[in-house]
């Protein structure tokens, strides 16, 4: 495996010594450089040993093989960096359109036989993959933290969440039922059967590098489809580790394929959307990119599902059953993954009678958190993914302050901790004219808006082009039903700030996209209903 040593570049001189051992699959010790200051975190972060170093793969995965540069059409590479330090983790092939077509061909060849496997066979494959993911939870979490930046505890939670989709759809695979339909013609019989849609193109984001892949691949496989997945350029190593585990689970050649690209992302995405062999596109990302992909996919009338941007309202009524619970729910909904989730609370509306008390308790709660490197033992929140994310968060804070908002906590770029750290920030005195009200921050900035009436706040909440998630706290049952039904979102959290569950349908309305992931509905995105009419089979009994 000499090419592995060539592509896995070390972070410093200490880590350079591990490469020969890594090639021999001996447990490495990878040491990250110290952060520039130790406030709120450790000054030196040692990446825990991988129990299985072979999970750390720097090559794309096609037809059940990891492909080195000499076997690819692409001759360029891109770098993967630790967002906490900016240090180089690995150098990965930047695949191009020709490489994408090779992966599509592999998936198409596999589909001819995989579509004929029984649902129970596919269920067993998914269950085996689930078991392997859980057995390697610590290594997967380590890789996630290293390339994504989220704290190790959050990364462990994500691995379990990612695995839950493999388990869920392993159980759903044998339950894709057709129907027998009563008909008007007495000599005919009509039945329906749900058939796999075909080769699927899956495009996933960096914020949940494990869960967003399994949430798409698992139902595709359960339905009998094969998949070509474009991994996120910021976090490809997690996807490739999952691919290695899928190989061990026994998936046939070509069923699962993982592309790696960064600079070539637009052309690879276009190829997936326009290639006639791809029959389904599933994308999680921004609304802007979703519109581009949908336009491209229209050229071949592909089946599509899109989970796009959010600008989630979080409403706290004065009759909330427990103000501390509302504070905890808002904090969880806002600051999960440092605000880098599509269902993060972006606009927190608090009724005027409790606004000041809520703001004080909220601010004090956020002060309890520790900002630092994801491997720090005391770290609760890590860096943002890159400098552009930091710039956007800070621009929203500056815009709000310039229009009269007050910063009660944070509000600064924390370059003393690393290049991509931004303070956990709380803003009060917010108004609907400020940028945060109409734009998703995707960062650790909590904006608190004051409102008076139920009608007013619902109107404010619905003043958005997107509608993914919404939350509110109230103990009034009539209000609960009114507000839940009036909010123009695909998912509503009532007296909770956490709504993600493999059993719950995940998706939005308006410009947050369409289609649902997870739940009993998720597999329907990867099947087509075939109608079969049998003639001349009815009538009177013979004899």
ROLOTI-857522 format. One record per atom (N, C-alpha, C, O): residue in one letter; x, y, z. Coordinates in steps of 0.2 Angstrom, whole numbers, plus 5000, padded with zeros to 4 digits. Layout:
# ROLOTI-857522
AXYZ...
***
This chain:
# ROLOTI-857522
X500449945000X500050005000X500450065000X500350115004X500950074996X501450134996X501050194994X501250244997X500550194990X500150254988X499750274994X499650334994X499650234999X499250265005X499750315009X499450365011X500350295009X500750335013X500950405009X501050455012X500850395002X500950454998X500450504998X500550564998X499850474999X499250524999X499050545006X498750605007X499150505011X498950525018X499550565021X500050545023X499450635020X500050675022X499950695030X499450695032X500550695033X500550705040X500350775042X500350825038X500150785048X500050855051X500650885054X500750945053X501150845056X501750875058X502250815058X502150765056X502850835060X503450785060X503250725064X503450665062X502950735070X502750675074X502350625070X502450565071X501850655067X501350605063X501650575057X501450525055X502250605055X502550575049X502750505050X502850465045X502950495056X503250425058X502750375058X502950315058X502150385058X501650335058X501450305051X501150255051X501650335046X501450315039X501650245038X501250205035X502250225039X502450155037X502050105041X501850055038X501950125047X501550075051X500750075049X500450025049X500550135047X499850135044X499750095038X499250055037X500250095034X500250055028X500249975030X499949935026X500549965036X500549895038X499949875042X499849825045X499549925043X498849915047X499049905054X498749865058X499549945057X499649945064X499350005067X499450055063X499150005073X498750065075X499250125076X499750125078X499050175073X499450235073X499250285078X498750285081X499750325080X499650385085X499750445081X500250465078X499150485079X499150545075X499150605080X498650605084X499650645080X499650705084X499550765081X499850785076X499050805083X498850865080X499250915083X499550915089X499450975080X499851025083X499451065088X498851065088X499751095093X499451135098X499051195095X499251225090X498451205098X498051265097X498451325099X498951315104X498351385097X498751445099X498551465106X499051495109X498051445109X497951465116X497551405119X497251365115X497551405125X497151345128X496551365132X496251325136X496351425131X495751445135X495151405132X494951405126X494751375137X494151335136X494351275132X493851235131X494951255131X495151195128X495851165130X496151205133X496051105128X496651085129X497151125124X496951145119X497751125127X498251165122X498551115117X498851135112X498551045118X498850995114X498250945113X497950925118X498150925107X497550875105X497850815102X498150825096X497850765106X498150695103X497550665100X497050645103X497550645093X497050605090X497050535093X497550505093X496550515096X496550445099X496750395093X496650405087X497050335096X497250285091X496650255087X496150245091X496750245081X496150205078X496250135079X496850105078X495750105081X495850025083X495949995076X496249935076X495650015071X495749985064X495950045059X495550075056X496650055058X496850105054X496650095046X496650145043X496450035044X496250025037X495650065036X495450065030X495250085041X494650125040X494850195037X494450225034X495450215038X495650285036X495850275028X496450265027X495450285024X495550275016X495550345013X495050385013X496050355009X496050415005X495850414998X496050454994X495550354996X495450344989X494650334988X494350314992X494450354982X493750344980X493550264980X494050224979X492950254981X492750184981X492250164976X491650194975X492450124971X492050104965X492050034964X492650004964X491550004963X491449934961X491849884967X492149834965X491749904973X492049874979X492749874979X493149834982X493049924976X493849934976X493950014978X493650054976X494550024982X494750094982X495250104977X495750064976X495150154973X495450164967X496050224968X495850274970X496650204967X497250244967X497250294961X496850284956X497650344961X497650394956X497850364949X497550384944X498250314949X498450284943X497950244939X497950224934X497350234943X496850194940X496250244939X495650214937X496350304939X495850354938X495950394932X496550404930X495450424929X495550474924X495750534927X496150574923X495550554933X495750624936X496450614938X496750564940X496850674937X497550674939X497650724944X498250744945X497150754946X497150814951X496950784958X496650734959X497150824963X496950804970X496750864974X496750924971X496450854980X496250914984X496450894991X496450834993X496450944996X496750935002X496150935007X495650975006X496150895012X495650895018X496050915024X496550895026X495750965027X496051005033X495650995039X495050985039X495950995045X495650995051X495351065052X495751115052X494751075052X494451145053X494651185059X494651245060X494851145064X495051175071X495751205070X495851265073X496251175067X496851205066X497051225060X497551265059X496751205054X496951215048X497451165045X497651175039X497651125049X498251075047X497951025042X497351005042X498451005038X498250955033X498150885036X498550865039X497550855034X497450785036X497650735030X498050685031X497350745024X497550705019X497450735012X497150795012X497650705007X497650725000X497250674996X497450614996X496650694993X496250644990X496150654983X496150714980X496050604978X495950614971X495350664970X494750654973X495350704966X494850754964X494550724957X494750734952X494050674958X493750644952X493350684947X493150744949X493350664941X493050704936X492450674933X492250624935X492250704927X491650674924X491750604922X491350564922X492350584919X492450524916X492450474922X492250414921X492750494928X492750444933X492050434936X491850384938X491650484935X490950484937X490550434933X490150394935X490650434927X490350384922X490550314923X490150264923X491250304925X491450234927X491050214933X490850154933X490950254938X490550234944X489850214942X489550174944X489550264938X488850244935X488850184932X488350144933X489350164927X489350104924X489350044929X488949994928X489750054934X489749994939X489149984942X488949934944X488850044944X488150034948X487650004943X487249974945X487650024937X487150004932X487249924931X486749894931X487849904930X487949834930X487749794936X487449744935X487849824942X487649794948X486849784948X486649744951X486549834946X485849844947X485449784943X484949764945X485749764938X485449704934X485249644938X484749614937X485749634943X485649574947X485449594954X485049554957X485649654957X485449664963X484649684964X484349674969X484349704959X483649714959X483249654960X482649654962X483549594958X483249534959X483349504965X483049444967X483749524970X483849504976X483249504980X482849554979X483149464985X482549464989X482549524994X483149544996X482049544996X482049595002X482349575008X482749615011X482349505009X482649485015X483349485015X483749495019X483649465009X484349465007X484649545008X485149545012X484249585006X484449655007X484449675014X484849715016X483949655017X483949665024X484549645028X484749675033X484749585027X485249555030X485949595029X486349605033X486049615023X486649655021X486649725025X487149735028X486049755025X486049815029X486149805037X486449845040X485849755039X485949735046X486649725048X486949745053X487049685043X487749675044X488149735044X488549745048X487949785040X488249845039X488149885046X488649915048X487549885048X487349915054X487849885060X488149925064X487849825061X488349795066X489049815065X489349835070X489249825059X489949845058X490049915060X490549935063X489649955058X489650025060X489650035068X490050075071X489249995071X489250005079X489849975082X490050005087X490149925079X490749895081X491349945081X491749945085X491249985076X491850035074X491650105076X491950155073X491150115080X490950175082X491450225084X491450285082X491950205088X492450255091X492850275085X493050335085X493150225081X493550255075X493150295070X493450345068X492550285069X492150325065X492050395068X492150445064X491950395074X491850465078X492450505077X492450565077X493050465078X493750505078X493850535071X494050595071X493650495066X493750525059X493250585058X493450635055X492650575060X492150635060X492450695063X492450755060X492650685069X492950745073X493550775070X493550835070X493950735067X494550755064X494450805058X494750855057X493950775054X493850815047X493250865048X493250915044X492850855052X492250895053X492350955058X492051005058X492650935064X492750975069X492250975075X492450995080X491750935074X491250935080X491550895086X491950845085X491350905092X491650875098X491550795097X491050775094X492050765100X491950695100X491350665102X491050615099X491050685108X490450665110X489850675105X489450625104X489850725101X489350735096X489450685090X489050665087X490150675089X490250635083X490050565085X489850525081X490150545091X489850475093X489150465092X488850415090X488850525094X488050525094X487850515086X487350485084X488250555082X488150555075X488150485072X487750455068X488750445074X488850375072X488250335074X487950295069X487950335080X487350295082X486750315078X486350275075X486750385076X486150405072X486250385065X485750355062X486850385062X486950355056X486750285055X486450265051X486950245060X486850175060X486150155061X485850105058X485750205064X485050185065X484650185059X484150155058X484950225053X484550215047X484650155043X484250125040X485250125045X485450055042X484950005045X484749965042X484850015052X484449965055X483749975053X483349925052X483550035053X482850055051X482650025044X482149995044X483050035039X482850015033X483049945032X482749915027X483449915036X483449835036X482849805038X482649755035X482449845042X481849815044X481249835039X480749805039X481349895036X480849915031X480849875024X480349865021X481449845023X481549815016X481049765015X480749755009X480849715020X480449665018X479649685019X479249645018X479549755019X478949775020X478649825015X478249875016X478949815009X478749865003X478249825000X478349784996X477649845002X477049804999X476649834993X476749894992X476449794989X475949814984X475249804986X475049794992X474749814981X474049804982X473749764977X473949754972X473149744979X472649714975X472049764975X471749774980X471949784969X471449844968X470749814965X470749784960X470249834968X469549814965X469449854959X469649914958X469249814954X469149854947X468449844944X468049814947X468349884939X467649894936X467549834931X466949814931X468049814928X467949754923X467949694927X468449674930X467449654927X467449594931X467849534929X468049494933X468149534923X468549484921X469349504921X469749464919X469449564924X470149584925X470349584932X469849584937X470949574934X471249584941X471849634940X472249624936X471849684945X472349734945X472749724951X472549724957X473449714951X473849724956X474449774955X474549784949X474749794960X475249844960X475849814963X475849774968X476449834961X477049804964X477549864964X477549904959X477949874970X478349934970X479049904968X479349864971X479349934963X479949914959X480549964961X480350024961X481149944962X481649994963X481750034957X481650014951X481850104958X481850154953X482450144948X482450164943X483050114951X483650114947X484250134950X484350134956X484750154946X485350184949X485250254952X484950294948X485450264958X485350324961X485950374962X486450344964X485850434961X486450484962X486250514969X485750554969X486750514973X486650544980X487150594981X487750574980X486950654983X487450704985X487350734992X486750754994X487850724996X487750735003X488250795006X488750805002X488050825011X488450875014X488950855019X488950805021X489350905022X489850895026X489650895034X489950875038X489050925035X488850935042X488750875046X488850875052X488450825043X488350755046X488650705041X488250675037X489350705041X489650665035X489450585035X489550555030X489250565041X489050495041X488250485040X488050445036X487850525044X487150515044X486850535038X486350505036X487050585034X486750605028X486850555023X486450545018X487350515023X487550465018X487050405020X486750375015X487050375026X486650325027X485850335027X485550285025X485650395028X484950415027X484750405020X484150405019X485250415015X485050405008X485150335005X484750315002X485750315007X485950245004X485550195007X485350145003X485350195013X485050135016X484350125013X484150065011X483950175012X483250165008X483350145001X482950104999X483850164998X484050154991X484150074991X483850044986X484550054995X484749984995X484149934997X484049884994X483849965002X483249925004X482749914999X482449864998X482649964994X482249954989X482449914983X482049894978X483149894983X483449864978X483749904972X483949874967X483949964974X484350004970X485050004971X485249974976X485450024966X486150034968X486350114968X485850154966X486950134970X487050204972X487750224970X488150194970X487750284967X488350324966X488250384971X487850434969X488750394976X488650444981X489250494980X489850474980X489150554979X489650604979X489750624986X489350664989X490350614989X490450634996X490650704996X490850734991X490550735002X490650805003X491450815003X491850775006X491650864999X492350874998X492750895005X493350885005X492350925009X492650945016X492750885020X493250885025X492350835020X492350775024X492250705021X491850675022X492750695016X492650635012X492850565016X492650515014X493250575021X493550515024X493050475028X493150415029X492550505031X492050475034X491650425029X491550365031X491450455024X491150415018X491550355016X491250305015X492150365015X492550315013X492650255018X492750195017X492650275025X492650225030X492050185030X492050125031X491450215029X490850185029X490850135023X490550085023X491150155017X491250115011X491650055013X491449995011X492150055016X492550005018X492149955023X492249895022X491749975027X491349935031X490749905027X490549845028X490549935022X490049905017X490349845014X489949795012X490949855012X491249795008X491349735013X491249685011X491549745019X491549695024X490849665025X490849605027X490349705025X489649675026X489449625020X488949595021X489849625015X489649585009X489249605004X488949575000X489249675003X488849704997X489149684991X489749684990X488749664986X489049644979X489449704976X489349764978X489849684971X490249734968X489749784964X489249764961X489949854965X489549904961X488949924964X488649974962X488649894970X488049924973X488149984976X487750034976X488749994980X488850064983X489550084980X490050054980X489450154978X490050184975X490150254978X489650294978X490750274980X490850334983X491350374979X491950354978X491150434977X491550484973X491850534977X491550554982X492450554976X492750604980X492950664975X493250654970X492750724977X492950784972X492850844976X492450844981X493150894974X493050964977X493051014972X492451044970X493551024968X493551074963X493051054957X492751094954X493050994956X492550964951X491850954953X491450924949X491650974959X491050964961X490450984956X489950944955X490451044953X489951064949X489851014943X489351004941X490450994940X490350954934X490150884936X489850854932X490450854941X490250794944X489450794945X489050744944X489250844949X488550844950X488050854944X487550824944X488350894939X487950894933X487950824930X487350804927X488450794930X488450724926X487950674930X487650644926X487950674936X487450634940X486750654938X486350614937X486650724937X485950744936X485750734929X485150734927X486150734924X486050724917X486150654914X485850644909X486550614917X486650554914X486050514914X485650504919X485850484908X485250444907X485150384912X484650364913X485750354914X485650294918X485450304925X485150264928X485650364927X485450384934X484650404934X484450444930X484250364938X483550374938X483250414944X482650424944X483750424948X483450464955X484050504957X484650484958X483850564959X484350614962X484150624969X483550644970X484550624974X484350644981X484950684983X485550674983X484750744986X485250804987X485050834994X484450854995X485550844998X485450885004X485950945004X486550925003X485751005004X486151055004X485751125003X485251125006X486051175000X485751235000X485251244995X485251204990X484751284996X484251294991X484451314984X484251294979X484951364984X485251384978X485551324974X485351324968X485951284977X486151224973X485651174971X485651154966X485151174976X484551124974X484251144968X484051104964X484151214967X483751234961X484151214954X483951204949X484851224955X485251204949X485251134948X485151114942X485251094953X485251024952X484550994949X484550954944X484051034951X483351014949X483251034942X482950994938X483551084940X483551104933X483951054928X483651044923X484451034931X484850994927X484550924926X484550894921X484250904932X483950834932X483250834928X483050774925X483050894926X482450894922X482550874915X482050854911X483150874913X483350854906X483250784905X483050764899X483250734910X483050664909X482450644913X482350584914X482150694916X481550684920X481650634926X481250584927X482150644930X482350604935X481850614941X481550664942X481750554945X481450564951X481950604956X482450584956X481650654960X482050694964X481850694971X481150694972X482250704976X482050724982X482650774985X483250754984X482450824988X482850884990X482750904997X482150924998X483250905001X483150925008X483650985008X484250985008X483351045008X483751115006X483751155013X483651135018X483851215012X483951265017X483451275022X482851255020X483551295028X483051305033X483251375036X483751405036X482651405039X482751465043X482251455049X481751495050X482351405053X481851385058X481651435063X482151465066X481051445064X480751485070X480751445076X480551385076X480851475081X480851435088X480451485092X480651545094X479851465094X479351515098X479251495105X479151435106X479351535109X479151525116X478651565119X478651635119X478051535120X477451575123X477551585130X477851545134X477151635133X477151645140X476951585144X477051575150X476451545141X476151485144X476551425143X476351365144X477251435142X477651375141X477651335147X477651365153X477551265147X477551225153X478051235158X477951225164X478651245156X479251255160X479751295156X480051275151X479951355159X480351405156X481051375155X481351385150X481351345160X481951315160X482051255154X482551255151X481451225153X481451175148X481451205141X481751185136X481051265141X481051295135X481751325133X481951325127X482151355138X482851375137X483251315135X483651325130X483251265138X483651205136X483451185129X483951165125X482851185127X482651165120X482851215115X483151195110X482851275117X483051325112X483851325111X484151325106X484251315117X484951305116X485151245112X485551245108X484751185113X484951125109X484751135102X485151115098X484251165101X484051175094X484451225090X484551225084X484751275094X485151325091X485851305090X486151315085X486151275095X486951265095X487151195094X487751185094X486751155092X486951085090X487451095084X487251125079X487951065085X488551065080X488751135078X488851155072X488751175083X488951245083X488451285078X488651325074X487851265078X487351295073X487351275066X487051305062X487751225064X487851205058X487351145056X487651095053X486751155057X486251105055X485651135051X485551195053X485351105047X484851135043X484151145047X483751185045X484151115053X483551115057X483751165063X483351165068X484251195063X484451235069X483951295069X483751325064X483751315076X483351375077X483751435074X484351445077X483451475070X483851535067X483451595070X483851645071X482851595071X482451655074X482151625080X481651585080X482351655086X482051635092X481551685094X481751745096X480851675094X480351725096X480151705103X479951655105X480151755107X479951755114X479451805116X479451865114X478851785119X478351825120X478551875125X478951865130X478251935124X478551995128X478551985136X478952015139X478051955138X477951945146X478551915149X478651925155X478851865145X479451825148X480051845144X480551805145X480051885140X480651895136X481351915140X481851875139X481351955144X481951975148X482151915152X482751905152X481651885155X481851825160X482151765155X482651735157X481851755150X482051705145X482751725143X483251685143X482851785140X483551805138X484051795143X484651775141X483951815149X484451805154X484651735156X485251715156X484151695156X484251625157X484551585151X485051545152X484351605146X484651585139X485451605139X485851555138X485551665140X486251685140X486751645145X487251625144X486451645151X486851605157X486951535155X487451505156X486451505152X486551435150X487051425145X487451385145X487151475140X487651465134X488351475137X488851455135X488351515143X489051535146X489351465149X489951465150X488951415150X489151355153X489551315148X489951265149X489551325141X489851285136X490551305135X490851355137X490951255132X491651265131X491851255124X491651205121X492151315121X492351315114X493051285114X493551305117X493151245109X493851215108X493851165103X493351145099X494451135102X494551075098X494151015099X494051005105X493850985094X493450925096X493650875100X493350835103X494350865100X494650815104X494750835111X495050795115X494650895113X494750925120X494250885124X493650885123X494550865130X494050835135X493550875138X492950845139X493550945138X493050985140X492651015135X492251055136X492851005129X492551045123X491751025122X491650965122X491351075122X490651055120X490451085113X489951055110X490851125111X490751155104X491351165100X491851195103X491351145094X492051155090X491951215085X491551255086X492451205080X492451265075X491951255070X491551205070X491851315066X491451305060X491951275055X492551265055X491551255049X491951215044X492451245040X492951215039X492351315039X492851355035X492751425037X492351445040X493251465034X493251535035X492651575032X492451625035X492351545027X491751575024X491151575029X490751615030X491151515033X490551505038X490751555044X490251585046X491351565045X491451615051X491251685048X490951725052X491451705042X491251775039X490551785039X490351835041X490151735037X489451745037X489151755044X488751795045X489351715049X489151725056X489251795058X488851825061X489851815057X490051885059X489751935056X489551985059X489551925049X489251985046X488551985048X488252045048X488151935050X487551935053X487551975060X487052015061X488051965064X488051995070X488152075069X487852115072X488652085065X488752155063X488152195060X488052255062X487852155056X487152185053X486652205059X486352255059X486552155063X486152165069X486352215073X485852265075X486952225075X487152275080X487152345077X486952395080X487252345070X487152415067X486452435067X486352495066X485952395068X485252415068X484952415075X484352415075X485452405080X485152415087X485152355091X484952365097X485352295089X485352235093X485952245098X486452285097X485852205103X486352205109X486652135109X486252085109X487352135110X487652075110X487752055118X488052095121X487352005120X487451985127X487951935129X488151925134X488151905123X488751855124X489051845117X488751845112X489751845117X490151825111X490151885106X490251935108X490051865100X490051915095X490751925092X490851975089X491251875092X491851885090X492151825087X492051775089X492651835082X493051785079X493551765083X493951805086X493551705085X494051675090X494651645087X494851585087X495051695084X495651675081X496151645086X496651605084X496151665092X496551635097X496551565098X496951525100X495951535096X495851465097X496051425090X496151365091X495951455085X496051425078X495751465073X495351515074X495851455067X495651495061X494851495060X494651545057X494551445062X493851445061X493351445067X492751415067X493551465072X493151475078X492851535079X493051595077X492151535081X491751595082X491451585088X491151535090X491351635092X491051635099X490351615098X489951625094X490151575103X489451565104X489151625106X489351655111X488651655102X488451725102X487651725104X487251685101X487451775108X486751785109X486651865108X486951905110X486151875104X485851935102X485151955104X484751915104X485052005108X484452025110X484252095106X484652125103X483552115106X483352175103X483352165096X483452215092X483152105093X483152095086X482552115083X481952115086X482552135077X481952155073X481952115066X482452085064X481352115063X481252085057X481652115051X481752085046X481852175052X482252205046X482952185046X483352195041X483252145051X483952125051X484052065047X483552025046X484652055044X484751995040X484651925042X484451885039X484751915049X484651855052X483851835051X483751775050X483451875051X482751865050X482551825043X482051785043X482951845038X482751825032X483351775029X483151745024X483851765032X484451725030X484651675035X484651695041X484751615033X485051565038X485751575039X486151585035X485851575046X486551595048X487051535047X487651545045X486851475049X487251415049X487851425053X488351405051X487751455059X488251465064X488051475071X487451475072X488451485075X488251485082X488051555085X488251585090X487551585081X487251655083X486551645085X486151625080X486351655091X485651655093X485351725093X485551765097X484851735089X484451795089X483751795092X483351755090X483651835097X483051835101X482651895099X482851955099X482051875096X481551925094X480951925099X480751875102X480651985100X480051995105X479451995101X479452025095X478951965103X478251965100X477751975105X477851955111X477151985103X476551995108X476051945107X475751915112X475751935101X475251895100X475351825096X475851825092X474951785097X474951715093X474951735085X475351705082X474551775083X474451785076X475051825073X475351805068X475351875077X475951905075X476551865074X476851865069X476651815079X477251775079X477151725073X477651705070X476551695072X476551645066X476651685060X476951655055X476351745059X476551785053X477251795052X477551785046X477651815057X478351825057X478651755055X479151755051X478451705058X478851645057X478751615050X479151585047X478151635047X478051615040X478351665035X478251645029X478651715037X478951765032X479651735030X480151765031X479651685027X480251655024X480051615018X479551575018X480551615013X480451575007X480551495009X480351455004X480851475014X480951405016X480551385021X480251425025X480451325022X480051295028X480251225029X479851175027X480751215033X481051155034X480751125041X480351085042X480951165047X480751145053X480551205057X480751265055X480151195062X479951245067X479851215074X479751155074X479851255079X479751235086X479351285090X479351345088X479051265095X478751305099X478551275106X478451215106X478551315111X478351295118X477751325120X477651385120X477251285122X476651305125X476251245129X476351195127X475851265134X475451215137X474751215136X474351185138X474551265131X473851275129X473651225123X473951235118X473251175125X473151125119X472851155113X473051135107X472351205114X472151235108X472651275104X472651265098X473051305107X473651345104X474051295101X474351305095X474251245104X474651195101X474451165094X474851165089X473851155094X473551135087X473551185082X473651175076X473351245084X473251305080X473951325077X474051325071X474451325081X475051345079X475451295075X475751305070X475351235077X475751175074X475451175066X475851165062X474751185066X474451175059X474651235055X474651235049X474751295058X474851355054X475551375052X475651405047X476051345055X476751355054X476851315047X476751255046X477151355042X477251335035X477951295035X478451325032X477951235038X478651195039X478451125038X477851105039X478951085036X478851015036X478850975042X478550915042X479151005047X479250965054X479151015059X479351075059X478750995064X478651045070X478851005077X478650955078X479251035081X479451015087X479051055092X479051115093X478651015096X478151045101X478451025108X478450975110X478651075112X478951075118X479551025118X479650995123X479951035113X480550995112X480951035107X480651065102X481651035108X482051065103X482451005098X482851025094X482250945099X482550895096X482050855092X481550825095X482050845085X481550815082X481850755077X481450725074X482450745077X482750695072X482650625075X482850615081X482450585071X482250515073X482250475067X481850495062X482550415066X482450375060X481750355058X481550345053X481350355063X480650335062X480150395060X479650385058X480450455061X480050515059X480250545052X480850545050X479750555048X479850585041X480250655042X480050695045X480750655038X481150715038X481150755031X481350725026X480950815031X480950855025X480550915026X480250925031X480550955021X480251025021X479751035016X479550995012X479451105016X479051125011X479351195008X479851215010X478951225004X479151285001X479851274998X479951224995X480351324998X480951314995X481451275000X482051274998X481251235005X481651195008X481551125005X481951075007X481251114999X481251054995X480651014996X480151034998X480750944994X480150904994X480450834994X481050824993X480050784996X480250714997X480350715005X480450765008X480350645007X480450635014X480950585015X481050535011X481450595020X481950545022X481750515029X481450545033X482050445030X481850415036X481150395036X480750405031X480950355041X480250335042X480050285037X480350265033X479350265038X479050225033X479050255026X478950215021X479050315026X478950355019X479650355015X479550365009X480150345019X480850365015X480950315010X481250335005X480750255010X480850205005X480450214999X480650194993X479950255000X479450264994X479850314989X479650314983X480350354991X480750394987X481150354982X481350384977X481250294983X481650254979X481350194975X481650144973X480650194975X480250144971X479850184966X479650244967X479550144961X479050164957X478550114957X478650054958X477850134957X477350084957X477150064950X477050094945X477249994949X477049964943X476349934944X476249894948X475949944939X475249914938X475249854934X475449864928X474949804936X474949744932X474149724931X473849704936X473849724925X473149704924X473149634921X473449624915X472849594924X472749524921X472049514918X471549524922X472049504912X471349504908X471149424908X471549384908X470449424908X470149354907X470249304912X470249244911X470249334918X470349284924X469749284929X469749254934X469249324927X468649324931X468049284928X468249244924X467449304931X466949264928X466649214932X466849204938X466249174929X465949114933X466349054933X466849044929X466249014938X466648954939X466548904934X465948894932X467048874931X466948824926X466548754928X466748744934X466248724924X465948664926X465248674930X464948624932
***
